[in-house]
Amino acid sequence: MAARPSTPPDTAADTKARPKPTLLAFHGSGSNATIHSVQLARLVRVIKPYFDIESVEAPFPSPAGPGILPFFEGCGPYKRWLPPTEKISLEAMRAGSSTATMSPEVEAVVGSAVARVRKAGGDVVGLIGFSQGTKVVAGLLRGWEIGRELAVARRGGEQEGEGDEYDQSPLPNPHFGIQICPSYPPPLVPASVLSALDSSTQLSPEQKTALLERKIKIPTFHVIGSNDEWIWAGKSMVGNHFEVGEGMSVAQEWDIGHHYPVAPEDSEKIGEWMREVMRKVEEEGR
């Protein structure tokens, strides 16, 4: 993966001179951006000297999701990332055969969040998702990889290019992802990316299929709860759609349920991993 600029400063004092790198955060089903900000509080305490978080809210109404009530009673409206018309059976969830396309409404709210960050002089360097929000995160990661390959194909196979058109797109061009209690597959890939892939004249049908089926290689930290009733979903998402190995995905199974890690040392591990990824990005960019 080609290195892109934007790295976290080494000290909190350095952030006064420039905007901090930003993470887009995607809540679970039956939640919202405000609730997600509360759930993220422990991790934010660790990473706030180095990163900002922009909480994105899903566009579709939903009943309160798992674990939301009674603590977040009255904190609605609650939202979800899948449209109400999307009826999914447990069988389809386990088979990973539900929709793999991100709705235009979701793509629009993602684009608006990226635009807000860029207008303020910042840069989206990472994505973090919880539960159903991980379907969006995984789809954006896959979308970036597909978009990058399309750009390379348009340049005749050259890996590097100034002002890469995908890097300038309304969607994020992340350096890493964080997945907490991942949802069932498949990832939700932006419709605009799928359309661009379909209309590409530089790639053969076989190459297009291979891109869609290729596992995601962008560095991603996955936390799977050993006490999570949806553990099978997370393992299926990671196992079938992410390349686990050095410089790619890290999969951790921790003693938690369907919620963010509570132990301070767990948040520290996630935060240190994020900073290490960004340090490597900085080194590659020199």
N, C-alpha and C positions, 0 to 999 in steps of 0.2 A: 504494500500500500504506500502510495507516495506521501511524503511528509507534507503537512500543511502548517502554516504558522499559527501561533496563539498558544502560549504556555502559561501555567500558573506561576506567580512570583514565589520566591523562596521564603519571603517573610510577609507578614500581614501589612507592615508599613509600606511595602512596595506597591500595594494595591491602590494607594492614594493617587498614584501618578497615572493610572490607567484603569479602565473597567476590568473587573475580574472575568475570567472565562466563565461561561454560563452553561448550566445543565438544564435541559427541558425535562420536566417531571410529569409522568402520566399515571393518574390514579387508577384504582381498581373499579370494577363494575358496581354501580349503586353507591358511588361516593361522589366527591367533587374536589375541585382544586383546593378549597379551604381546608377540608378534612385531611386531604393528603399532606398539606403543609404541616398540620399537627403531627401526623404519623411520621413525617420526615425529621422531626425536631432533633432527635438524638444524633442522626447522621449530620444534620446541618451544623450542630455544635462543633463537630470535628472538622468539617470542610469549609466553614464560612470564611476563614482567613484566605482561602485560595480560590473558591468558586462561589458564584451566585447561582440560585435556582429559580427558574421561571416555571411556576406550576401551570400546566395547561388543563383546561376543563373540557370534558367530552361534550359533544353537541346534542346527544339524545337523552330524553328523560328515562328514568328507571326507578323501580322500587329500591329501597335501601338494600345494600348488598350484605354479604356475609361479614359478621363482626362489627357492623356499623351501629346497630341498635343494641342496647339502649344508650350507649355513651354519646352518640352523635344524634340523639333524638332532637328534632327541631332544627337541624343544621342543613336541611335541604335547600333547594331542590337537589335530588340525587341524579347522577348522570351515568351514562355508559357509552362505550366506544362502538358498539355494534348497533345498527339501526333496529327499531322495534320489529321491522318486517323479517329480521333474521331469526328464524326459529331453528334452534340447534338441538338435536337429540344427544343424549349421553353417548350413544353408539357413534355418532358422527364426531363427537369430541375425541373419543378414544381412537378413532380411525384417522383423525387429522384430515377429514374430508370436507370440512366446512369452508366457507369462502376464504380466499387468499387475497382479496382485493380490499384495500382501504377505501372507505366511502369518500366521495367528494367533500362532504361536510367535515369529516375528520381532517382530511388533507388541508382544508381551508383554515381550520383553527390552528393547525401546526404551522402553516405558512404565516399566519398573523403573529404567532408567538415569535417566530424567527425574525420577522420584520421589526417587531418591537425591540428585540435585543440589538439588532444591527443599527436601528435608528439611534439608539442610545450609545453607539460606538463600541458595542460588545460583539462577541462571537460565540456561537453555540458550539461547544467542543465535545459535549457528551449528552447522553440520554439515560434517564432512569425511569423504570416502570415497576409497578406493583400489580400482581395478578393480571386482570384483563388488560391493563395498561402495557404489559410486556408484549402483547401481540402487536401493538403500535410500535413500540421500540424495535422489536425484531424486524418488523416490516420496513421501518425507516433505515435500519442498518443494511438490510438486503437491498433496498431501493438505492442507497448510496453506492453500493458495490456494483449494481447493474448499471447505474448511470455513469459511473466511472469507466466501466468497460465499453459502454456506448461511445463515450468521448474518445477513448483510445482508438476504437475502430474508425471513428470519423477522422482521426489524425493519421490514419494509415498504419496503426500499430505503434506509434510513438507513445512511450509511457508518460512523458512529461509534456506539459504545455502551459504557457503563460495565459492567465485569464481563462482557465478551463470553464466552459459554459456550465457544467454541472455544479462546480463550486460556487457559481453565481446564481444558482437557482433559488426559488423561494423556500426550498426544503433544506433542512440542516445537512451539513457535511461533517458528521461527528468523528472524533478520534476514538471513542469508546462507548460502551453501553454498560448499564447496571440493571440486572433483572432480579427482583425480589419475589419469591414464590411465583415462578412463571406460570402462565396460563397454558392451555392446550394449544397445539399447533392447528393450522399453519400461521405464520406471520402475516400481517396485513400490509401488503406492498402497495404504495401509492398508485392510484389508477393512472396518473400522468406518466409514471415510470413504465408501467406495463404497456401503455399506449405507444410510448417512444420506442420501446423494445420491439413491439409488434410491427411498427412502421419502418424499422431500420432496414436499409438496403445493403449495409456492409456485412451483416451477419447472416449466416445460413439458418434455416429452421432448426437444425441440430444444435448449432451454437446457442441459439436463443433458448432452447429447452434446457441445455446444459447450464446456462446462467441461472435460470429459474430454479433448478434443482441443486445447484452448488451450495454447500454449507457456508454459512456466514463466517468470515475470517477476521472481521474487525474485533479487536480486543474487547471482551465482554466478561463481566464478573457476575456469575449466577449464584444466588443463594436459594437453596431448596430446603424446606423445613421437613425434618424427619417426622414431625408430628402433624404435618399439614395433611388434611383429608384429600387435598388435590395434588399430592406428591407425584402421582402417576402422570399428571398433566405436565408438571414442570420437567420431569425426566424425559418425557416424550418430546417436548419443545427443544430442550437442549440436545438430546441425543440425535434427533432427526434433522435439526436445522442449524447447528453450530459446530464449528470445527474446534475441538478441545485440544489444546497443546500450547507450547511456548509461543508467546507473542500473539495468541488468539484467545480462545475462551478458557476461563477458569471456572470450574463447577465445584461448589462447596455445599455439603449437606450438614446443616447445623441443627441443634436441638431446639427448634422453635416450631410453632404452629403456623397458621396462615396470617402472619403479621410481620412487621419489620423487626429485625433483631433488637433485643432489649439490652443485652450485655454491652457495656461501653467498649470492651476490647473488640467486639465484632464490628462496631462502627469504625473503630480505629483501623481494623484490617481493610475494610472497604476504602476508607479514605486514603490510606497509604498506597493501596493498589492504584487508585486513580492518579495520585501524584507521581507514582513511578511510571505509569503509562505516558503522562505528559512530559516527564523528564526525557524519556526516550524519544518522543516526538521532537523535542527541542534539539536533542543531539543529532537526530537524522536531518534536521533542517539546516544545520550549520554547513 
